[in-house]
Amino acid sequence: MGDDKLGTMILSSNNLNSSLVMPEIPIRPNPSIPRTIGIFLILGSLVVIFEGGGSLATHFSELSEAGAANQVELMKMLGVEISVEEMMQWDSEFKNSNYHLITGLIKVSAGILLFIGGVQLLLKKYLGGIFSLSGGGLWFLSQVISIYWATIIEDRVGISLATQWDLAATAICFICNLFCLILPLIPMFGPAGRAALSPPLNPKITTFSEEE
C-alpha cells in the first residue's frame, strides 16, 4: 500500500508539472509585411540618392554671376541679405572644401544600401533588414556631418545662408531618417514578419506554410 501511494504521488506530481508547460503556438508568416516595408524603403532610397546626386552635381558645376544673382534674389525672399560676390565666395569655399563631393557620396552610398535592403525585403530576405539599417545609419551620419561641417565653413568665411526654413527641412529629413531606421525592425523582430523572412531567425516559428 505504501508503494502504491508513493507511486500515485509521484505520478500526480509529474502530471502537475507537465500541465504547467504551455504548448508552443505556431505563428503564421505574413509576407505582406516585409514586402510593404520594402516598397517604402525603395521609394525612400530614391529620394536619398536624388539628394546625394544633387550635391555631386553642385560640386562639379560652375556658378556663374548670373546664377549667383538668381540665388541672391531667392535668398532675399527667404530673408537673407547677401551680395553676389559673397554668394560666389560662399560657393567657392564649399567647393574647395569638397563639402558637396563628400556629403554627396555618403548620401548616394546610403541610398544604394537602402535600395538594396528594400529589394531584399521585397524578396523576403532577412539580409534586407541588415542592408536597410546600414543605409539608414549612414544617412543619419551624413546629415550630422553636413550640419556640423557647413557650420564650420560658414563661420570661417563669415557668411551664413541659414534661414528659418532650414530648421523645418532638417527636422523633416531626420524624421524620414528615423522611419528608415524603424521600418526594417518591424519584419526583423515582429513575429509574423520575421517568420516570412528567409532564412528565419527561429525555424520553430515557421510551422505554417505560406499561403500566397
MARNU-215291 format. One record per residue (C-alpha): z, x, y; residue number from 1; residue in one letter. Coordinates in steps of 0.02 Angstrom, whole numbers. Each point is the difference from the previous one (the first is absolute). Example, Ala and Ser with C-alpha at 12.3 -4.5 7.8 and 13.67 -1.06 7.14 Angstrom:
BEGIN
ATOM        w        u        v     i   aa
ATOM      390      615     -225     1    A
ATOM      -33       69      172     2    S
# end
This chain:
BEGIN
ATOM        w        u        v     i   aa
ATOM        0        0        0     1    M
ATOM       43      140      119     2    G
ATOM     -168       84      -29     3    D
ATOM      -92     -165       28     4    D
ATOM       89      -29      165     5    K
ATOM      -35      177       55     6    L
ATOM     -184      -19      -44     7    G
ATOM       -8     -165       93     8    T
ATOM       78       79      155     9    M
ATOM     -122      146       -4    10    I
ATOM     -147     -120      -22    11    L
ATOM       61     -108      143    12    S
ATOM       21      153      110    13    S
ATOM     -177       59      -41    14    N
ATOM      -71     -172       35    15    N
ATOM       94       -6      165    16    L
ATOM      -65      169       54    17    N
ATOM     -178      -41      -51    18    S
ATOM        5     -162       96    19    S
ATOM       37       95      160    20    L
ATOM     -165       96       -8    21    V
ATOM     -127      -94      105    22    M
ATOM     -177       -1      -69    23    P
ATOM     -128       95      104    24    E
ATOM     -109     -119       99    25    I
ATOM     -182       56        2    26    P
ATOM      -90        2      167    27    I
ATOM     -177      -63       20    28    R
ATOM     -112      123       95    29    P
ATOM      -72      -67      163    30    N
ATOM     -158      100       38    31    P
ATOM      -29      -96      163    32    S
ATOM      145       96       81    33    I
ATOM      -74      176       -9    34    P
ATOM     -174      -66       32    35    R
ATOM       50      -92      159    36    T
ATOM      100      148       65    37    I
ATOM     -145      116      -43    38    G
ATOM     -117     -103      109    39    I
ATOM      121        7      147    40    F
ATOM       20      187      -19    41    L
ATOM     -188       27       -6    42    I
ATOM      -22      -98      161    43    L
ATOM      142       97       81    44    G
ATOM      -72      166      -57    45    S
ATOM     -164      -38       88    46    L
ATOM       94      -25      163    47    V
ATOM       91      166      -21    48    V
ATOM     -161       92      -44    49    I
ATOM      -86      -78      151    50    F
ATOM      143       55      113    51    E
ATOM       -6      176      -69    52    G
ATOM     -189        5       16    53    G
ATOM       17      -50      182    54    G
ATOM      116      146       31    55    S
ATOM     -122      120      -82    56    L
ATOM     -144      -70      103    57    A
ATOM      103       25      158    58    T
ATOM       32      182      -45    59    H
ATOM     -184       42      -26    60    F
ATOM      -68      -99      148    61    S
ATOM      -15       66      177    62    E
ATOM       76     -101      141    63    L
ATOM     -120      -12      146    64    S
ATOM       51      -37      179    65    E
ATOM      -76     -173      -14    66    A
ATOM       99      -32     -158    67    G
ATOM      158       67       81    68    A
ATOM      -30     -114      150    69    A
ATOM      -14     -150     -115    70    N
ATOM      163       46      -87    71    Q
ATOM       85       24      169    72    V
ATOM      -50     -177       51    73    E
ATOM       69      -65     -164    74    L
ATOM      163       94       22    75    M
ATOM       18      -69      176    76    K
ATOM      -15     -175      -71    77    M
ATOM      143       44     -117    78    L
ATOM      107       63      144    79    G
ATOM      -28      188      -16    80    V
ATOM      -55       93      156    81    E
ATOM     -105      151      -47    82    I
ATOM     -150       92       71    83    S
ATOM     -161       47      -89    84    V
ATOM       48      184        6    85    E
ATOM      169      -36      -78    86    E
ATOM      -81     -105     -135    87    M
ATOM     -118      141      -45    88    M
ATOM      144      125        1    89    Q
ATOM      102     -114     -112    90    W
ATOM     -145      -21     -121    91    D
ATOM      -35      187       -3    92    S
ATOM      181       44      -36    93    E
ATOM        8     -120     -147    94    F
ATOM     -162       67      -72    95    K
ATOM       50      182       22    96    N
ATOM      161      -39      -93    97    S
ATOM     -102      -76     -143    98    N
ATOM      108     -156       17    99    Y
ATOM     -137     -125      -43   100    H
ATOM      -68      111     -140   101    L
ATOM      164       23      -93   102    I
ATOM       68     -176       23   103    T
ATOM     -170      -73      -44   104    G
ATOM      -10       99     -162   105    L
ATOM      175      -54      -50   106    I
ATOM      -39     -183       35   107    K
ATOM     -164        7      -96   108    V
ATOM       89       81     -147   109    S
ATOM      134     -134        6   110    A
ATOM     -133     -136        5   111    G
ATOM      -90       74     -150   112    I
ATOM      162        4     -100   113    L
ATOM       34     -182       47   114    L
ATOM     -177      -47      -50   115    F
ATOM       15       86     -169   116    I
ATOM      169      -80      -27   117    G
ATOM      -69     -172       43   118    G
ATOM     -144       20     -121   119    V
ATOM      118       59     -137   120    Q
ATOM      113     -151       27   121    L
ATOM     -153     -111       -2   122    L
ATOM      -33       73     -172   123    L
ATOM      184      -27      -46   124    K
ATOM       39      185      -13   125    K
ATOM      177       63       29   126    Y
ATOM      -68      154       90   127    L
ATOM      -59     -116      138   128    G
ATOM      178      -19       59   129    G
ATOM       25      188        6   130    I
ATOM     -160       29      100   131    F
ATOM       41     -143      119   132    S
ATOM      175       63       33   133    L
ATOM      -68      175       30   134    S
ATOM     -129      -67      123   135    G
ATOM      128     -107       90   136    G
ATOM      120      147       15   137    G
ATOM     -139      114       65   138    L
ATOM      -51     -132      127   139    W
ATOM      180      -13       60   140    F
ATOM        6      189       17   141    L
ATOM     -161        0      101   142    S
ATOM       71     -128      122   143    Q
ATOM      160       99       26   144    V
ATOM     -101      160       27   145    I
ATOM     -118      -88      121   146    S
ATOM      139      -70      109   147    I
ATOM      101      161        6   148    Y
ATOM     -149      116       24   149    W
ATOM      -80     -108      136   150    A
ATOM      164        1       97   151    T
ATOM        7      191       -7   152    I
ATOM     -180       19       61   153    I
ATOM       20     -124      142   154    E
ATOM      161       85       56   155    D
ATOM      -90      167        1   156    R
ATOM     -144      -59      110   157    V
ATOM      108     -119      103   158    G
ATOM     -119     -146      -29   159    I
ATOM       51     -156      -96   160    S
ATOM     -109     -147      -50   161    L
ATOM      144      -98      -76   162    A
ATOM       -2     -186       40   163    T
ATOM      106     -150      -41   164    Q
ATOM     -128      -49     -131   165    W
ATOM       25      161      -96   166    D
ATOM      172      -56      -58   167    L
ATOM      -70     -163      -69   168    A
ATOM     -145       90      -85   169    A
ATOM      119      127      -77   170    T
ATOM      114     -138      -63   171    A
ATOM     -146      -91      -81   172    I
ATOM      -57      161      -86   173    C
ATOM      173       33      -69   174    F
ATOM       15     -181      -61   175    I
ATOM     -168       16      -90   176    C
ATOM       58      167      -69   177    N
ATOM      159      -82      -64   178    L
ATOM     -103     -130      -93   179    F
ATOM     -104      140      -79   180    C
ATOM      162       75      -65   181    L
ATOM       77     -164      -59   182    I
ATOM     -150      -84      -81   183    L
ATOM      -24      130     -140   184    P
ATOM      183      -19      -47   185    L
ATOM      -26     -183      -46   186    I
ATOM     -109       29     -154   187    P
ATOM       93      160      -43   188    M
ATOM      172      -79       -8   189    F
ATOM      -30     -187       -9   190    G
ATOM       15      -49     -185   191    P
ATOM     -157     -109      -10   192    A
ATOM     -106      122      102   193    G
ATOM       67      152      -92   194    R
ATOM      -41      -79     -167   195    A
ATOM     -182      -18       55   196    A
ATOM      -20      184       41   197    L
ATOM      -72      125     -123   198    S
ATOM       87      100      -67   199    P
ATOM      157     -108       20   200    P
ATOM      165       77       51   201    L
ATOM       87      -90     -143   202    N
ATOM     -104      -51     -153   203    P
ATOM      129     -133      -47   204    K
ATOM      -47     -109      147   205    I
ATOM     -180      -22      -58   206    T
ATOM       43     -115     -142   207    T
ATOM     -119     -131       65   208    F
ATOM     -185       37        2   209    S
ATOM      -94      -23      163   210    E
ATOM      -95     -160       26   211    E
ATOM     -146       31      115   212    E
# end
